[in-house]
Amino acid sequence: MPLVLGYMRRYPFMPDHEVGQMQQHLAAIARENGYTLGTVHVEELPTDPLAFETLLAAIRDLRAPAVIVPTSAHLGRADDPGSRWRLLQHETEVRILVAGEPLVISARQCGGCCRCSEIRCEY
């Protein structure tokens, strides 16, 4: 199975066991979609945006076909030019798998229109 990477933001006061549970959930969603989950890059507030920058480098190095996130909120709004969602769209060609929502969005599929019939835009 192809290797995918994960990304999540660790919110203040989030205990380690919740981070671990989320990583297990991401691994299960990856398997359901025919992937093996590799590293989950966990963004910590004190070092933000280090984990995201490391994720971008890993996508390039490993040629990962997809990134899985717990919810779209972990990447920010797709219509925000400065969001991590938008950076993934512009700098990579990965699919974005959103574990907490019943959809899979390709970073190149949605150009920001809201008229997509197969996916739900985050606008």
C-alpha positions as CSV (number, residue, x, y, z in Angstrom):
1,M,0.0,0.0,0.0
2,P,1.3,3.5,-0.8
3,L,2.6,5.5,2.1
4,V,0.7,8.7,3.1
5,L,1.6,11.3,5.7
6,G,-0.5,12.8,8.4
7,Y,-0.7,16.3,9.8
8,M,-2.5,17.7,12.9
9,R,-2.4,20.7,15.1
10,R,-2.1,20.0,18.8
11,Y,-4.3,22.3,20.7
12,P,-3.4,23.8,24.1
13,F,-3.8,21.3,26.9
14,M,-4.4,18.4,24.6
15,P,-3.1,15.3,26.5
16,D,-0.6,12.9,24.9
17,H,-3.2,10.1,25.0
18,E,-5.5,12.1,22.8
19,V,-2.7,12.8,20.3
20,G,-2.1,9.0,20.2
21,Q,-5.8,8.2,19.7
22,M,-5.9,10.7,16.8
23,Q,-2.9,9.1,15.2
24,Q,-4.6,5.7,15.5
25,H,-7.7,7.1,13.9
26,L,-5.7,8.6,11.0
27,A,-4.0,5.2,10.5
28,A,-7.4,3.5,10.3
29,I,-8.8,6.1,7.8
30,A,-5.6,5.7,5.7
31,R,-6.1,1.9,5.6
32,E,-9.7,2.3,4.6
33,N,-8.5,4.4,1.6
34,G,-5.8,1.9,0.6
35,Y,-2.8,3.6,2.2
36,T,-0.3,3.0,5.0
37,L,0.1,5.9,7.3
38,G,3.7,7.1,7.8
39,T,4.7,10.0,10.0
40,V,2.0,12.2,11.5
41,H,3.5,15.7,11.7
42,V,2.1,17.2,14.9
43,E,2.1,21.0,15.0
44,E,2.9,22.4,18.5
45,L,2.0,26.0,19.1
46,P,5.5,27.0,20.4
47,T,7.2,25.8,17.2
48,D,4.5,26.6,14.7
49,P,5.0,26.2,11.6
50,L,7.9,23.8,12.0
51,A,5.8,20.6,11.6
52,F,4.0,21.9,8.5
53,E,7.3,22.9,6.9
54,T,8.7,19.4,7.7
55,L,5.6,17.9,6.2
56,L,6.1,19.8,2.9
57,A,9.7,18.6,2.7
58,A,8.6,15.0,3.5
59,I,6.0,15.1,0.7
60,R,8.6,16.1,-1.8
61,D,11.2,13.6,-0.5
62,L,8.9,10.7,-0.3
63,R,6.6,11.7,-3.2
64,A,3.7,11.0,-0.9
65,P,0.4,10.8,-2.9
66,A,-1.8,12.1,0.0
67,V,-1.9,13.8,3.4
68,I,-4.5,12.9,6.0
69,V,-5.8,15.3,8.6
70,P,-8.3,14.9,11.4
71,T,-10.6,17.7,10.1
72,S,-10.2,20.4,7.5
73,A,-9.7,22.9,10.4
74,H,-6.2,21.6,10.9
75,L,-5.2,23.1,7.6
76,G,-7.3,26.2,7.7
77,R,-9.9,27.5,5.2
78,A,-9.3,26.5,1.6
79,D,-10.4,30.0,0.5
80,D,-7.7,31.7,2.7
81,P,-4.7,32.5,0.5
82,G,-2.4,32.1,3.6
83,S,-3.8,28.9,4.9
84,R,-1.9,25.6,5.0
85,W,-4.7,24.1,2.8
86,R,-3.8,26.6,0.1
87,L,-0.1,26.1,0.5
88,L,-0.6,22.4,0.0
89,Q,-2.6,23.2,-3.2
90,H,0.1,25.4,-4.6
91,E,3.2,23.6,-3.6
92,T,2.2,19.9,-4.0
93,E,-0.2,17.7,-5.9
94,V,-1.2,15.5,-2.9
95,R,-4.7,14.4,-2.2
96,I,-6.0,15.7,1.1
97,L,-7.9,13.1,3.1
98,V,-10.1,14.6,5.8
99,A,-10.7,11.9,8.4
100,G,-13.5,13.7,10.3
101,E,-15.6,14.4,7.2
102,P,-17.1,12.0,4.6
103,L,-15.0,13.3,1.7
104,V,-11.7,13.1,0.0
105,I,-10.5,16.2,-1.7
106,S,-7.6,16.4,-4.2
107,A,-5.6,19.6,-3.7
108,R,-5.8,20.1,-7.5
109,Q,-9.5,19.1,-7.8
110,C,-11.1,22.2,-6.3
111,G,-10.0,25.5,-7.7
112,G,-12.1,27.5,-5.2
113,C,-15.4,27.4,-7.1
114,C,-18.2,26.0,-4.8
115,R,-19.8,24.5,-7.9
116,C,-18.1,21.1,-7.4
117,S,-20.6,18.3,-7.7
118,E,-18.4,15.5,-6.4
119,I,-16.9,17.2,-3.4
120,R,-17.9,19.7,-0.8
121,C,-15.8,22.8,-0.7
122,E,-14.8,24.4,2.6
123,Y,-16.1,27.9,1.8
